[in-house]
Amino acid sequence: MWQRGLNWAAIVLVGVFGVMWLGIVMYADGATPLWLRAGETVFGVFLTGWAVRKTAVMFGKA
């Protein structure tokens, strides 16, 4: 029971962090080079995609 709750907490934490990361990279970080912003965007999409995938897996187990 605790493990399932902690899994959900980790998924939510990573998902929110990924979306926040994308927002910071896209809107607040305008002074960095384009290639670095592209890499940071890929990282944010990866985190958000991981959270979505894990959510689907958790719903599949239910």
N, C-alpha and C positions, 0 to 999 in steps of 0.2 A: 504494500500500500504506500509506504513512504517513498519507495524507489520510483513508483509511477508518478507521484506528485513532484519529486525532484526532477524527473525526466521532463515533465511539462514545464517546470520552472526554467530549466536549461534551454528548452526550445524557445520559450517566450523571450528569455533574455537575449539569446543569440539573434532571434528574428528582429527584435526591437533595435538591438545594436546595429544590425546590418542596414536597416532602414535609416537609422540616424546617421550612420557612416555615409550612405549615399547622399543624404541631404547636405551634410557638411561638405562633401567633395564637390557636389554639383553647384551649390549656391554660395558657400562661404569661402571656399578656397580657390579664388580666381587668380592668384599670383603664381601658382606652380605651373611648370611646363605641361603641355598637353599629354605627353606620353606618360607622365607620372599620374595625372588625373585619370587617364584611361586605365592604368594599373590599379589604382585605388577603386575605381568603379567596378572593375572585374572582381575585386576582393569583396566589395559590398554586395554585389549580385550573388557571389558564391555563398556568403553567409546567409543571405535571405533565402536562396534556393535550398540550402541545407536545412533551414528551419521548416520550409514548406514540405520537403521530402520527409523529414522526421515526423511532422504532423500527420502526413498521410500514413506513415507506418504505424503510428500510435492509434489512429482511428481504425486501421486495419486489424489491430490486435484486440480491439474492444468488442 
